[in-house]
């Protein structure tokens, strides 16, 4: 496959992702009904995890938080036949899950009914997962779990899916640094496809899918449905391309556009939820992540789509940077920012055939 101008655009976008959070200079406006600026915090930096937990040779989970760190350590110790350490690490995973389950159960009064239901459901599922992980630790220790296949069976697909709900209660310092990773792996997949290295293409797609699964764990409503649909689409795509059954790159372009559009929708939804709770720092980072998702999706959809989304992308990044830096903002400014972003996500969704839309939101406090 020859790299087209559109693919070069995507490649430039991926290569420059680290620079995407640079603030846009603006003339400050006099705010109306403005909240007090948040206390200045060190900016959360984008970073790429270097380790992966691989299940059944096809499911990839990035080592990006305390739970995945313990899981990774457990599997490495198990490979080294250090069952005592492996069991200890699995018990540490269970303890972390128990703690996060308790955190999820603390539904605040300001949450919506759907959020409270999600929090309660997350508590029950993560608490059950913790028990399964504890049982796996005992199985390692008493010799019942002897191979990695046995370990994967003990931590089955349903358990792993429930474990991914931990992303719901992660701090911004955990989820935001990896928000640009799906697009980076999609870009790497295109490069591997050009070299006809189909196994590498499948691996890159599966790594990107790992992040979508985590985001789906903390999403609700249309955003969750869109992410879940993209996970299914990407899983099928990875399996097909690995067999050499994909002829031409258009099917990959569409899948990658859908995935990034789903991410943009999910982050925009989370931004509105955080804003409603006056969690302005979180809302700012969600807006920045939504801008990246929109920009990435538009790049896969073509130059016309990229040009059409550019103003909303730039404006959303500028607003997000302003909010997280603690600078002054006004109700009108924020309302217009949310509206512009939502309209751009919906316009792109219509272009790529997505039926999921960003809901209207009041940008005030």
N, C-alpha and C positions, 0 to 999 in steps of 0.2 A: 504494500500500500504506500502510495506517495503521500507525503504530508501536504495537505492543501493549505491555502491561506487561512482557512478557518481553524485548522488544527494548529497552525503556527500561533494564531491568536490565543488558543487555549493553552498552548505551551508557555507563551509569555505570561499569561495569567497565573499559571501554576508557579512559574519561576519567580514571579514578583509577589507571591502571596504574603511573604514575610513583611512586605512594605505596605500592605493594604490597610494597616491601622494608623497610618500617618494622619494626623488631624488636618482638616481643611481650615485655613484662616478665614474668619468671618468678622464682620463688624458687629459688636454686641448690640442687642436691642434692649430697650427698657422692658423688663418683664411685667406681666400682669398676673396677679395672684400667684406669685412665684414661691416655691418652697425654698427653704434655706439650703445653700449648696452643701453637698455631702462633704464629710471630712476627706481630705486628699489621701489617696491610697496609691501604693505602687502599682503601675499598670500590669495587667496580666498578659504575659507574653505567649505568643504562638510557639509551639514546639512539636517535634515529631517523636513519638515513642519508638524505641529501637527493638523491643522484644515483643513476641507474640505467643499466645497460648493457642495451640492448634488441636482441635477435636476432630476425629474421624477423617483427617487429612483434608477436609473441606471447609470447616468452620473456624474462622480466625477471630480472636479477641485480643485487642491491644492491651499491653501491660501499661496502664495509664492511671491506676489508683491503688489504694492500699489493698483492696481485695484481690485485684489481679496480680499485684506484687507477691502476695502470699501464695496464690494459686500457682504462679510461675515457679516460685521457690519450691513448692511442694512437688511439682512435676519433675523439676531438675533433681531434687533429692531422691525421688522415687527412681528415676533413671540411673542414679548413682548407687542404687540399692541401700540408701540410708533411710530405712523405713521409719526409724524413730523421728528423724527430722521431718520427713514427709508428713507423718501423722501430726506432729506439732504444728506445722504450717497449715494443715487443713483445719485444725482446731482454731487457729488464729483467724482463718477465713470465716468459720462459723461464728466466732465471737464478733467479728466486724459486721457480719450480716445481722446478727441479733441487735447490735447497737444501731445499725441503720434502720432496721425494722421498727425499733422503738422511736427513732427520730421521725419516720414516716407516719407513725400513729398520732403524732402531736399535731392534729389538724387545728389550725388557727381559726378563730371566729370569722376572720376576714375572708376565708376561702369560700369559694362557691360550693354548691351542693355536689357538683360533679368532681371537684377537686377533693372534697372530703371523702367521697366514695372511693376515689382512686387511692387516696392515702390509706384508707382502711383495708382495701384490697391488697395494696402493696405490703402492708404490715403482715397480713396473714400469709401471703405467698413467700415473702422473704424469711419469715419465721420458720415456715415449713422447710424451706431450702436449707436453712442453718442446721436443722435436725438431720437432713440427708447428708450434708457435708460432715457432720459429726460422726454419722454412721460409717461414712467412707473412711474417715480417719481411723476408726476402730478396726475396719476391715483391713487397712494397710498394716496396722500394728499386729493383728492376730494372724496375718498371712493369708487371709481369704482373698484379698486383692493382690494378684501376683503379676499382672501385666498392665501396660498402659491401656489396652483394650478393656480390661476389667475396670480400670479406674474411670475410663470414659463412660462405661455402662452404668457405673454407680452414680456418676454425675451425668445423667441422661439429658436428652434434648429439652425436655420439659423443665427440668431443674435449671438448666443453663438459661432458658428463656426467662424464668422467674428471677434468676440471679441478675439478669440485665436490668431489672427494675430498680436496682440500686442507683442507677443514673438519675432517678427521680429526686434523690436526696443529696446528690453530690453538690459540692460548692462550685462556684463559678471558676475557681482556680483549678478545678479538675476538668470540667467539660469544655471551657472556652479554649484552652491551649490546643486542643485537637480538632477544632471545628473546620479547619482548612484541609484536614487529612483526606477526606473522601475525594475531593477534587484532585489532590496531588496523585493519588493512586489511579484515578481515572486517566490522568495525563500519562502516567507510566504505562498503563494498559495500552494506550494508543501507540506509544513508542515500541512496545514489545510486539504489537500486532504488525507494525511496519516491518519488523525483523522476522515475522512468521514464527515467533516463539510463543505458541499458543498456550503452553503450560504457564508461562510467566504472565500472560494476559489474564488467565483464569485466577492466578494467585493474587494479582493486583486488584481485580474486581472483588474477590472474596475479602480482601483486607478492607476495601472501602465499605463493603457490606457490613463488616463488623461494627463500624461506627454508626451506620444507619440503625442497626439493631439496638444499640445503646440509646440512641436518640428516641427510637420508638418506645423504649421503656419509660420515658418520662413525658411522652406526648399524650394528648387526649383528642377526642373528636375526629374531625376531618383530617387534622394533621397526622394523627396516629394511623388512620386508614391509609393515607397517602404514603407514609413511610413503610408500613407493612406491605403494601402493594409493591413498592419499589424493591424491598428485600426479596420478595418472591420473584420479581422480574430479573433481578441481578443474579440470584441463585441459578435460575434457568439459563441465563446468558453465559455465566461462567462455565456451566456444564457443557453447553453447546460449543463454545469457542474452544474448550479444551479438546474436544473431539474433532476440531477443524470443520465444524458444520456451519460456521458463520462465514458467508461470502460477502465481503464488503463491510465497510465500517458504519453504514447508516443505522443499523439496528443498535450498535453500541452508542452512537450519538444520541439516539432517542432515549435509551435507558439511562444514560448519564444525565441528560437534561431533566428527565422525570425525577431522578434521585435528588438532584440539587434543588429542583423546584419544591419537592417535598420537605427538604431541610429548611429552605427559606420560609415556607409556610409554618413549619413547626417552631422555628425561632421567633418569627413574628408573633405567633400565638403566645409563646412564653413571655415575650416582651410585654404584651398587653396584660397578662396575668400579674407579672411582677410590678408593672406600673400601677395597677389597681390597688396593690398592697403597699404602694409607696416604697418599694424596693428598687430605688432608682439606679443603683449601681448595676444590679442584675439586669434591669431593663435595658440599660445602655449597652451592655455586652451582648444581650440577645439581639438587639438591633444591628450591631456590627456583624454578628454571625449571619443574620438574615440577609444583610447586604451582600455578604460574600456568597451565600447560596444563590441569591438572585443573579448576581454577576456570572457565576459559574454556569448556571442553568442556561442563561442567555447565550453564553459563548458557544455551548453545544448546539443551540438552536439556529445559529447563523449570525451573520453580520447585522442584518436588519433588526433581529431581536436584541442583539447586544447594544446597538445604538439606541433602540427604544427604551432599554432599561437603564442606560448610563446615568441619566439625571437622577433617578430615584436611588440608584446605588450610591452615587456621590453624596446626595443629600442625607441619606440614612447613615452613612459612615460619619459624616460631619456631626449629625445630631448625636449619634452614639458616643463619639469621642467627647463631645461637649458634656454629656451627662456623666460619663464615668470620670471625667476630670474634675467634676464639681463646679463647673462653670455655670453662669446664669442661663436660665432658659425660661420661656414663657408658655402658658397654656396653648395659645394659638400656634406657636412654633411647633410644639410637640404634636398637637392634633393634626396639623398639616403634614408633619413627617410620617405619622402612622398612616394617614390617608394615602399619601403618595406611594409609600411602600406597598400597602395593600392593593392599590390600583395596579401597580407595576407587576406584582405577583399574579394578580388575576388576569392581566393582559397576556402575560407570558404563558400562563396556564391554558388560556384559550388557544394560543398559537400552537402549543405542543399537544393539545388534546386532553388536558387534565380537567376533570370536573370538580376538583377541590378548590375552594375559594377562601380568601382571607376575609374574616368577618369584620364588619364595621366596628369602630372603637372610638370612645371618647378619649382624646389625648390629655384631658385635664386631670386634676388631682381630686 
